Amino acid sequence: MDVPRLEKLLGIEIYATSSAGIGGTIRRYTEDFIVEEMLIDGSKAEINQAKETLKTRALGSSDHRNKYLLCVLVKRNWDTLSAVKAVADQLNIDPRRIQIGGMKDAKAVTAQHITVEGASPEEVKKVNIKDLELRAVGYFRDSLSSYFLFGNSFRIIIRAVNYRESVIEKRVECTRENIKSIGGIPNFFGHQRFGTARPITHLVGKALVKDDLERSVMLFLAKASVSEHPDSRQARRELQDTQDFKLAFKNFPKQLRYERMILRLLAGKPDDYAGAFRRLPLKLQMLFIQAYQSYLFNKFLSSRIRRGLGLNKAEVGDYVVSIERNGLPMPTMYKTATADTVMEFNRAIEAGRMRLALPLIGFRQRFSHGIQGEIERQILEAEDVSSSEFRIRMLPEISSKGELRAAVTPINNFSIDDVAHDSDCSARNFVKVRFVLQRGSYATIVLRELMKPRNILEAGY
């Protein structure tokens, strides 16, 4: 089954399931894509939540004088970093005092936890920003990080499905059985990791890894996409042609806030690419490196599937990671399968105590061994990249040592909530699905296996 060209550019080169898709589109309306974050103590950040007494969370300290205020941030059509910046501006604090557990979809309605260092519930109540809601829910012993995040609960509507209810249910069930047989959904990094209208984050990341700061900045600023807004596309093309940063700062649309932050510095210091890049929030700077690591991981995983190597079975030389009681993989608790241990590890994988893992390449993360290691070396040779280059000489603060990532992830609590006539699309149906994914896994990867879209952009990805 052929994969859309855009997905191949992101390293997602193959489907793991052989079932027929149901087609359709997602995100026709913002409310069609609902995301609610879950912490490892079982608490959920809910879109609509009844008022509750401010309390110490199970993961927090028993001391209510704790300086970290735990809040739920509900956003509609906001990217996470911009939402955090807007909240920080209203609270008149440095954005670094606000910490998140994970990034959330921009074109969606999402609820997530954040901690605000040193803020009071009374200050939080005064935050008033369009399409953002912030409510204090408790106290926390630390600033929030991904360590405390279990995963996300999704409620998604797939519209414009051109099949009868019985066909839809049959195809979805067939896909679920396929996924079950391979031990879960392939743990590809999803489309939003790279951008779909303008998928350049991994390209910027590769330029940084290759120590080419000028190229990384120019890719970020001037690489245009036919899928973005015409005004943005025109501004980027003019900059590419003129290399005039002063003119670009004048012409770039106001909504391109991060680009304008860079252009403001380059207009006065046209050769200071390191300084310009540092104008971006550190989390965003790091996202570029992470996006390139994600692209390479996707290539590793695609090649493994294409070669017919199992995702729920280790081969000699593969990494395997242990699984916590709550079901989350532990990347730092790993072993390498040998001829003597591979059968034992495969029994543990079957029992749910271990999971196959592939490397996110960094300056300390070694390749797999065996067949999988050969795959990884071939891909990096084709990319003309070495693992040592992830120690970024000009921007050492965004260097990445790498780690391991599970090759598959379970889909929990999957259900079809409704299949009915879609009044927006004549003679077509909509499908409401819900499921839970562990942290770091992407709903769009589940949806692509269900839908098998021919055109990613038209399908709403």
Summary of the structure (lengths in Angstrom):
residues: 461
radius of gyration: 22.6
end to end distance: 18.9
largest distance: 65.2
contacts: 1516
relative contact order: 0.17
helix: 37%
strand: 22%
